[in-house]
Amino acid sequence: QVQLVESGGGLVQAGGSLRLSCAASGIIFSANTMGWYRQAPGKQRELVASISSGGSVNYADSVKGRFTISRDNAKNTVALQMSSLKPEDTAGYYCNLRLPLNLGNYWGQGTQVTVSS
């Protein structure tokens, strides 16, 4: 079955960096839009960044200039490089795969990012 597995979360000081990675299996990775979402306690899940099959990217305003999303289709992975981290970035981060024609989504189990002051 389709599986997305995130890694790379952890505890970091404000101003520090983390690199998240998501590995997909059971699906043709290159044909799909990939994204990173996050959800903090008591808040709705929000899109952080996405990258299309053609490499087009978009970012939430709150992370523009600090986060970079990339994909490696040969390795079936998508990464989120996070720099200049802020306490407000603290959340569970979830990898998302969007099927062509918006037919559905798959989600990873999440990885926790905690940014201390």
Phi and psi in radians as a Rosetta constraint file:
Dihedral C 1 N 2 CA 2 C 2 CIRCULARHARMONIC -1.198 0.35
Dihedral N 2 CA 2 C 2 N 3 CIRCULARHARMONIC 2.348 0.35
Dihedral C 2 N 3 CA 3 C 3 CIRCULARHARMONIC -2.474 0.35
Dihedral N 3 CA 3 C 3 N 4 CIRCULARHARMONIC 2.347 0.35
Dihedral C 3 N 4 CA 4 C 4 CIRCULARHARMONIC -2.095 0.35
Dihedral N 4 CA 4 C 4 N 5 CIRCULARHARMONIC 2.247 0.35
Dihedral C 4 N 5 CA 5 C 5 CIRCULARHARMONIC -2.213 0.35
Dihedral N 5 CA 5 C 5 N 6 CIRCULARHARMONIC 2.058 0.35
Dihedral C 5 N 6 CA 6 C 6 CIRCULARHARMONIC -1.607 0.35
Dihedral N 6 CA 6 C 6 N 7 CIRCULARHARMONIC 2.681 0.35
Dihedral C 6 N 7 CA 7 C 7 CIRCULARHARMONIC -2.660 0.35
Dihedral N 7 CA 7 C 7 N 8 CIRCULARHARMONIC 2.866 0.35
Dihedral C 7 N 8 CA 8 C 8 CIRCULARHARMONIC 1.847 0.35
Dihedral N 8 CA 8 C 8 N 9 CIRCULARHARMONIC -0.107 0.35
Dihedral C 8 N 9 CA 9 C 9 CIRCULARHARMONIC -1.228 0.35
Dihedral N 9 CA 9 C 9 N 10 CIRCULARHARMONIC 2.932 0.35
Dihedral C 9 N 10 CA 10 C 10 CIRCULARHARMONIC 2.929 0.35
Dihedral N 10 CA 10 C 10 N 11 CIRCULARHARMONIC -2.897 0.35
Dihedral C 10 N 11 CA 11 C 11 CIRCULARHARMONIC -1.804 0.35
Dihedral N 11 CA 11 C 11 N 12 CIRCULARHARMONIC 2.287 0.35
Dihedral C 11 N 12 CA 12 C 12 CIRCULARHARMONIC -2.515 0.35
Dihedral N 12 CA 12 C 12 N 13 CIRCULARHARMONIC 2.614 0.35
Dihedral C 12 N 13 CA 13 C 13 CIRCULARHARMONIC -1.298 0.35
Dihedral N 13 CA 13 C 13 N 14 CIRCULARHARMONIC 2.625 0.35
Dihedral C 13 N 14 CA 14 C 14 CIRCULARHARMONIC -0.930 0.35
Dihedral N 14 CA 14 C 14 N 15 CIRCULARHARMONIC 2.396 0.35
Dihedral C 14 N 15 CA 15 C 15 CIRCULARHARMONIC 1.597 0.35
Dihedral N 15 CA 15 C 15 N 16 CIRCULARHARMONIC -0.189 0.35
Dihedral C 15 N 16 CA 16 C 16 CIRCULARHARMONIC -1.487 0.35
Dihedral N 16 CA 16 C 16 N 17 CIRCULARHARMONIC -3.033 0.35
Dihedral C 16 N 17 CA 17 C 17 CIRCULARHARMONIC -2.309 0.35
Dihedral N 17 CA 17 C 17 N 18 CIRCULARHARMONIC 2.641 0.35
Dihedral C 17 N 18 CA 18 C 18 CIRCULARHARMONIC -2.491 0.35
Dihedral N 18 CA 18 C 18 N 19 CIRCULARHARMONIC 2.656 0.35
Dihedral C 18 N 19 CA 19 C 19 CIRCULARHARMONIC -2.129 0.35
Dihedral N 19 CA 19 C 19 N 20 CIRCULARHARMONIC 2.055 0.35
Dihedral C 19 N 20 CA 20 C 20 CIRCULARHARMONIC -1.654 0.35
Dihedral N 20 CA 20 C 20 N 21 CIRCULARHARMONIC 2.574 0.35
Dihedral C 20 N 21 CA 21 C 21 CIRCULARHARMONIC -2.328 0.35
Dihedral N 21 CA 21 C 21 N 22 CIRCULARHARMONIC 2.566 0.35
Dihedral C 21 N 22 CA 22 C 22 CIRCULARHARMONIC -2.309 0.35
Dihedral N 22 CA 22 C 22 N 23 CIRCULARHARMONIC 2.189 0.35
Dihedral C 22 N 23 CA 23 C 23 CIRCULARHARMONIC -1.912 0.35
Dihedral N 23 CA 23 C 23 N 24 CIRCULARHARMONIC 2.247 0.35
Dihedral C 23 N 24 CA 24 C 24 CIRCULARHARMONIC -1.863 0.35
Dihedral N 24 CA 24 C 24 N 25 CIRCULARHARMONIC 2.547 0.35
Dihedral C 24 N 25 CA 25 C 25 CIRCULARHARMONIC -2.502 0.35
Dihedral N 25 CA 25 C 25 N 26 CIRCULARHARMONIC 2.742 0.35
Dihedral C 25 N 26 CA 26 C 26 CIRCULARHARMONIC 1.415 0.35
Dihedral N 26 CA 26 C 26 N 27 CIRCULARHARMONIC 0.243 0.35
Dihedral C 26 N 27 CA 27 C 27 CIRCULARHARMONIC -2.729 0.35
Dihedral N 27 CA 27 C 27 N 28 CIRCULARHARMONIC 2.713 0.35
Dihedral C 27 N 28 CA 28 C 28 CIRCULARHARMONIC -1.329 0.35
Dihedral N 28 CA 28 C 28 N 29 CIRCULARHARMONIC 1.770 0.35
Dihedral C 28 N 29 CA 29 C 29 CIRCULARHARMONIC -1.120 0.35
Dihedral N 29 CA 29 C 29 N 30 CIRCULARHARMONIC -0.752 0.35
Dihedral C 29 N 30 CA 30 C 30 CIRCULARHARMONIC -1.138 0.35
Dihedral N 30 CA 30 C 30 N 31 CIRCULARHARMONIC -0.345 0.35
Dihedral C 30 N 31 CA 31 C 31 CIRCULARHARMONIC -1.498 0.35
Dihedral N 31 CA 31 C 31 N 32 CIRCULARHARMONIC -0.057 0.35
Dihedral C 31 N 32 CA 32 C 32 CIRCULARHARMONIC -2.052 0.35
Dihedral N 32 CA 32 C 32 N 33 CIRCULARHARMONIC 2.582 0.35
Dihedral C 32 N 33 CA 33 C 33 CIRCULARHARMONIC -1.285 0.35
Dihedral N 33 CA 33 C 33 N 34 CIRCULARHARMONIC 2.347 0.35
Dihedral C 33 N 34 CA 34 C 34 CIRCULARHARMONIC -2.009 0.35
Dihedral N 34 CA 34 C 34 N 35 CIRCULARHARMONIC 2.583 0.35
Dihedral C 34 N 35 CA 35 C 35 CIRCULARHARMONIC -2.592 0.35
Dihedral N 35 CA 35 C 35 N 36 CIRCULARHARMONIC 2.847 0.35
Dihedral C 35 N 36 CA 36 C 36 CIRCULARHARMONIC -2.056 0.35
Dihedral N 36 CA 36 C 36 N 37 CIRCULARHARMONIC 2.279 0.35
Dihedral C 36 N 37 CA 37 C 37 CIRCULARHARMONIC -2.087 0.35
Dihedral N 37 CA 37 C 37 N 38 CIRCULARHARMONIC 2.799 0.35
Dihedral C 37 N 38 CA 38 C 38 CIRCULARHARMONIC -2.436 0.35
Dihedral N 38 CA 38 C 38 N 39 CIRCULARHARMONIC 2.699 0.35
Dihedral C 38 N 39 CA 39 C 39 CIRCULARHARMONIC -2.500 0.35
Dihedral N 39 CA 39 C 39 N 40 CIRCULARHARMONIC 2.054 0.35
Dihedral C 39 N 40 CA 40 C 40 CIRCULARHARMONIC -1.625 0.35
Dihedral N 40 CA 40 C 40 N 41 CIRCULARHARMONIC 2.741 0.35
Dihedral C 40 N 41 CA 41 C 41 CIRCULARHARMONIC -0.950 0.35
Dihedral N 41 CA 41 C 41 N 42 CIRCULARHARMONIC 2.296 0.35
Dihedral C 41 N 42 CA 42 C 42 CIRCULARHARMONIC 1.340 0.35
Dihedral N 42 CA 42 C 42 N 43 CIRCULARHARMONIC 0.081 0.35
Dihedral C 42 N 43 CA 43 C 43 CIRCULARHARMONIC -2.135 0.35
Dihedral N 43 CA 43 C 43 N 44 CIRCULARHARMONIC 2.783 0.35
Dihedral C 43 N 44 CA 44 C 44 CIRCULARHARMONIC -1.287 0.35
Dihedral N 44 CA 44 C 44 N 45 CIRCULARHARMONIC 2.662 0.35
Dihedral C 44 N 45 CA 45 C 45 CIRCULARHARMONIC -1.180 0.35
Dihedral N 45 CA 45 C 45 N 46 CIRCULARHARMONIC 2.352 0.35
Dihedral C 45 N 46 CA 46 C 46 CIRCULARHARMONIC -2.243 0.35
Dihedral N 46 CA 46 C 46 N 47 CIRCULARHARMONIC 2.602 0.35
Dihedral C 46 N 47 CA 47 C 47 CIRCULARHARMONIC -1.260 0.35
Dihedral N 47 CA 47 C 47 N 48 CIRCULARHARMONIC 2.255 0.35
Dihedral C 47 N 48 CA 48 C 48 CIRCULARHARMONIC -1.676 0.35
Dihedral N 48 CA 48 C 48 N 49 CIRCULARHARMONIC -0.866 0.35
Dihedral C 48 N 49 CA 49 C 49 CIRCULARHARMONIC -2.803 0.35
Dihedral N 49 CA 49 C 49 N 50 CIRCULARHARMONIC 2.651 0.35
Dihedral C 49 N 50 CA 50 C 50 CIRCULARHARMONIC -2.480 0.35
Dihedral N 50 CA 50 C 50 N 51 CIRCULARHARMONIC 2.767 0.35
Dihedral C 50 N 51 CA 51 C 51 CIRCULARHARMONIC -2.491 0.35
Dihedral N 51 CA 51 C 51 N 52 CIRCULARHARMONIC 2.245 0.35
Dihedral C 51 N 52 CA 52 C 52 CIRCULARHARMONIC -1.409 0.35
Dihedral N 52 CA 52 C 52 N 53 CIRCULARHARMONIC 3.014 0.35
Dihedral C 52 N 53 CA 53 C 53 CIRCULARHARMONIC -1.062 0.35
Dihedral N 53 CA 53 C 53 N 54 CIRCULARHARMONIC -0.487 0.35
Dihedral C 53 N 54 CA 54 C 54 CIRCULARHARMONIC -1.565 0.35
Dihedral N 54 CA 54 C 54 N 55 CIRCULARHARMONIC -0.007 0.35
Dihedral C 54 N 55 CA 55 C 55 CIRCULARHARMONIC 1.682 0.35
Dihedral N 55 CA 55 C 55 N 56 CIRCULARHARMONIC 0.056 0.35
Dihedral C 55 N 56 CA 56 C 56 CIRCULARHARMONIC -1.252 0.35
Dihedral N 56 CA 56 C 56 N 57 CIRCULARHARMONIC 2.335 0.35
Dihedral C 56 N 57 CA 57 C 57 CIRCULARHARMONIC -2.072 0.35
Dihedral N 57 CA 57 C 57 N 58 CIRCULARHARMONIC 2.684 0.35
Dihedral C 57 N 58 CA 58 C 58 CIRCULARHARMONIC -2.534 0.35
Dihedral N 58 CA 58 C 58 N 59 CIRCULARHARMONIC 2.742 0.35
Dihedral C 58 N 59 CA 59 C 59 CIRCULARHARMONIC -2.396 0.35
Dihedral N 59 CA 59 C 59 N 60 CIRCULARHARMONIC 2.620 0.35
Dihedral C 59 N 60 CA 60 C 60 CIRCULARHARMONIC -1.116 0.35
Dihedral N 60 CA 60 C 60 N 61 CIRCULARHARMONIC 2.545 0.35
Dihedral C 60 N 61 CA 61 C 61 CIRCULARHARMONIC -0.975 0.35
Dihedral N 61 CA 61 C 61 N 62 CIRCULARHARMONIC -0.594 0.35
Dihedral C 61 N 62 CA 62 C 62 CIRCULARHARMONIC -1.199 0.35
Dihedral N 62 CA 62 C 62 N 63 CIRCULARHARMONIC -0.291 0.35
Dihedral C 62 N 63 CA 63 C 63 CIRCULARHARMONIC -2.063 0.35
Dihedral N 63 CA 63 C 63 N 64 CIRCULARHARMONIC -0.051 0.35
Dihedral C 63 N 64 CA 64 C 64 CIRCULARHARMONIC -1.011 0.35
Dihedral N 64 CA 64 C 64 N 65 CIRCULARHARMONIC 2.346 0.35
Dihedral C 64 N 65 CA 65 C 65 CIRCULARHARMONIC 1.507 0.35
Dihedral N 65 CA 65 C 65 N 66 CIRCULARHARMONIC -0.194 0.35
Dihedral C 65 N 66 CA 66 C 66 CIRCULARHARMONIC -2.021 0.35
Dihedral N 66 CA 66 C 66 N 67 CIRCULARHARMONIC -0.586 0.35
Dihedral C 66 N 67 CA 67 C 67 CIRCULARHARMONIC -1.925 0.35
Dihedral N 67 CA 67 C 67 N 68 CIRCULARHARMONIC 2.591 0.35
Dihedral C 67 N 68 CA 68 C 68 CIRCULARHARMONIC -2.342 0.35
Dihedral N 68 CA 68 C 68 N 69 CIRCULARHARMONIC 2.209 0.35
Dihedral C 68 N 69 CA 69 C 69 CIRCULARHARMONIC -1.763 0.35
Dihedral N 69 CA 69 C 69 N 70 CIRCULARHARMONIC 2.489 0.35
Dihedral C 69 N 70 CA 70 C 70 CIRCULARHARMONIC -2.586 0.35
Dihedral N 70 CA 70 C 70 N 71 CIRCULARHARMONIC 2.837 0.35
Dihedral C 70 N 71 CA 71 C 71 CIRCULARHARMONIC -2.409 0.35
Dihedral N 71 CA 71 C 71 N 72 CIRCULARHARMONIC 2.637 0.35
Dihedral C 71 N 72 CA 72 C 72 CIRCULARHARMONIC -2.219 0.35
Dihedral N 72 CA 72 C 72 N 73 CIRCULARHARMONIC 1.696 0.35
Dihedral C 72 N 73 CA 73 C 73 CIRCULARHARMONIC -1.132 0.35
Dihedral N 73 CA 73 C 73 N 74 CIRCULARHARMONIC -0.553 0.35
Dihedral C 73 N 74 CA 74 C 74 CIRCULARHARMONIC -1.133 0.35
Dihedral N 74 CA 74 C 74 N 75 CIRCULARHARMONIC -0.551 0.35
Dihedral C 74 N 75 CA 75 C 75 CIRCULARHARMONIC -1.760 0.35
Dihedral N 75 CA 75 C 75 N 76 CIRCULARHARMONIC -0.026 0.35
Dihedral C 75 N 76 CA 76 C 76 CIRCULARHARMONIC 0.982 0.35
Dihedral N 76 CA 76 C 76 N 77 CIRCULARHARMONIC 0.794 0.35
Dihedral C 76 N 77 CA 77 C 77 CIRCULARHARMONIC -2.287 0.35
Dihedral N 77 CA 77 C 77 N 78 CIRCULARHARMONIC 2.669 0.35
Dihedral C 77 N 78 CA 78 C 78 CIRCULARHARMONIC -2.295 0.35
Dihedral N 78 CA 78 C 78 N 79 CIRCULARHARMONIC 2.424 0.35
Dihedral C 78 N 79 CA 79 C 79 CIRCULARHARMONIC -2.130 0.35
Dihedral N 79 CA 79 C 79 N 80 CIRCULARHARMONIC 2.709 0.35
Dihedral C 79 N 80 CA 80 C 80 CIRCULARHARMONIC -2.272 0.35
Dihedral N 80 CA 80 C 80 N 81 CIRCULARHARMONIC 1.880 0.35
Dihedral C 80 N 81 CA 81 C 81 CIRCULARHARMONIC -1.533 0.35
Dihedral N 81 CA 81 C 81 N 82 CIRCULARHARMONIC 2.088 0.35
Dihedral C 81 N 82 CA 82 C 82 CIRCULARHARMONIC -2.006 0.35
Dihedral N 82 CA 82 C 82 N 83 CIRCULARHARMONIC 2.159 0.35
Dihedral C 82 N 83 CA 83 C 83 CIRCULARHARMONIC -2.194 0.35
Dihedral N 83 CA 83 C 83 N 84 CIRCULARHARMONIC 2.885 0.35
Dihedral C 83 N 84 CA 84 C 84 CIRCULARHARMONIC 0.850 0.35
Dihedral N 84 CA 84 C 84 N 85 CIRCULARHARMONIC 0.832 0.35
Dihedral C 84 N 85 CA 85 C 85 CIRCULARHARMONIC -1.142 0.35
Dihedral N 85 CA 85 C 85 N 86 CIRCULARHARMONIC 2.530 0.35
Dihedral C 85 N 86 CA 86 C 86 CIRCULARHARMONIC -2.090 0.35
Dihedral N 86 CA 86 C 86 N 87 CIRCULARHARMONIC 2.714 0.35
Dihedral C 86 N 87 CA 87 C 87 CIRCULARHARMONIC -0.956 0.35
Dihedral N 87 CA 87 C 87 N 88 CIRCULARHARMONIC -0.547 0.35
Dihedral C 87 N 88 CA 88 C 88 CIRCULARHARMONIC -1.143 0.35
Dihedral N 88 CA 88 C 88 N 89 CIRCULARHARMONIC -0.268 0.35
Dihedral C 88 N 89 CA 89 C 89 CIRCULARHARMONIC -1.395 0.35
Dihedral N 89 CA 89 C 89 N 90 CIRCULARHARMONIC -0.136 0.35
Dihedral C 89 N 90 CA 90 C 90 CIRCULARHARMONIC -1.065 0.35
Dihedral N 90 CA 90 C 90 N 91 CIRCULARHARMONIC 2.165 0.35
Dihedral C 90 N 91 CA 91 C 91 CIRCULARHARMONIC -3.117 0.35
Dihedral N 91 CA 91 C 91 N 92 CIRCULARHARMONIC 2.928 0.35
Dihedral C 91 N 92 CA 92 C 92 CIRCULARHARMONIC -1.425 0.35
Dihedral N 92 CA 92 C 92 N 93 CIRCULARHARMONIC 2.298 0.35
Dihedral C 92 N 93 CA 93 C 93 CIRCULARHARMONIC -1.881 0.35
Dihedral N 93 CA 93 C 93 N 94 CIRCULARHARMONIC 2.298 0.35
Dihedral C 93 N 94 CA 94 C 94 CIRCULARHARMONIC -2.165 0.35
Dihedral N 94 CA 94 C 94 N 95 CIRCULARHARMONIC 2.322 0.35
Dihedral C 94 N 95 CA 95 C 95 CIRCULARHARMONIC -1.443 0.35
Dihedral N 95 CA 95 C 95 N 96 CIRCULARHARMONIC 2.412 0.35
Dihedral C 95 N 96 CA 96 C 96 CIRCULARHARMONIC -2.279 0.35
Dihedral N 96 CA 96 C 96 N 97 CIRCULARHARMONIC 2.389 0.35
Dihedral C 96 N 97 CA 97 C 97 CIRCULARHARMONIC -2.041 0.35
Dihedral N 97 CA 97 C 97 N 98 CIRCULARHARMONIC 2.150 0.35
Dihedral C 97 N 98 CA 98 C 98 CIRCULARHARMONIC -1.790 0.35
Dihedral N 98 CA 98 C 98 N 99 CIRCULARHARMONIC 2.180 0.35
Dihedral C 98 N 99 CA 99 C 99 CIRCULARHARMONIC -1.213 0.35
Dihedral N 99 CA 99 C 99 N 100 CIRCULARHARMONIC 2.659 0.35
Dihedral C 99 N 100 CA 100 C 100 CIRCULARHARMONIC -0.938 0.35
Dihedral N 100 CA 100 C 100 N 101 CIRCULARHARMONIC 2.597 0.35
Dihedral C 100 N 101 CA 101 C 101 CIRCULARHARMONIC 1.072 0.35
Dihedral N 101 CA 101 C 101 N 102 CIRCULARHARMONIC 0.388 0.35
Dihedral C 101 N 102 CA 102 C 102 CIRCULARHARMONIC 0.937 0.35
Dihedral N 102 CA 102 C 102 N 103 CIRCULARHARMONIC 0.723 0.35
Dihedral C 102 N 103 CA 103 C 103 CIRCULARHARMONIC -1.399 0.35
Dihedral N 103 CA 103 C 103 N 104 CIRCULARHARMONIC -0.234 0.35
Dihedral C 103 N 104 CA 104 C 104 CIRCULARHARMONIC 2.873 0.35
Dihedral N 104 CA 104 C 104 N 105 CIRCULARHARMONIC -3.137 0.35
Dihedral C 104 N 105 CA 105 C 105 CIRCULARHARMONIC -2.421 0.35
Dihedral N 105 CA 105 C 105 N 106 CIRCULARHARMONIC 2.644 0.35
Dihedral C 105 N 106 CA 106 C 106 CIRCULARHARMONIC -2.110 0.35
Dihedral N 106 CA 106 C 106 N 107 CIRCULARHARMONIC 2.590 0.35
Dihedral C 106 N 107 CA 107 C 107 CIRCULARHARMONIC -2.238 0.35
Dihedral N 107 CA 107 C 107 N 108 CIRCULARHARMONIC 2.534 0.35
Dihedral C 107 N 108 CA 108 C 108 CIRCULARHARMONIC -1.436 0.35
Dihedral N 108 CA 108 C 108 N 109 CIRCULARHARMONIC 3.099 0.35
Dihedral C 108 N 109 CA 109 C 109 CIRCULARHARMONIC -1.427 0.35
Dihedral N 109 CA 109 C 109 N 110 CIRCULARHARMONIC -0.261 0.35
Dihedral C 109 N 110 CA 110 C 110 CIRCULARHARMONIC 1.706 0.35
Dihedral N 110 CA 110 C 110 N 111 CIRCULARHARMONIC 2.687 0.35
Dihedral C 110 N 111 CA 111 C 111 CIRCULARHARMONIC -2.406 0.35
Dihedral N 111 CA 111 C 111 N 112 CIRCULARHARMONIC 2.394 0.35
Dihedral C 111 N 112 CA 112 C 112 CIRCULARHARMONIC -1.492 0.35
Dihedral N 112 CA 112 C 112 N 113 CIRCULARHARMONIC 2.313 0.35
Dihedral C 112 N 113 CA 113 C 113 CIRCULARHARMONIC -2.058 0.35
Dihedral N 113 CA 113 C 113 N 114 CIRCULARHARMONIC 2.148 0.35
Dihedral C 113 N 114 CA 114 C 114 CIRCULARHARMONIC -2.160 0.35
Dihedral N 114 CA 114 C 114 N 115 CIRCULARHARMONIC 2.155 0.35
Dihedral C 114 N 115 CA 115 C 115 CIRCULARHARMONIC -1.976 0.35
Dihedral N 115 CA 115 C 115 N 116 CIRCULARHARMONIC 2.078 0.35
Dihedral C 115 N 116 CA 116 C 116 CIRCULARHARMONIC -1.595 0.35
Dihedral N 116 CA 116 C 116 N 117 CIRCULARHARMONIC 2.707 0.35
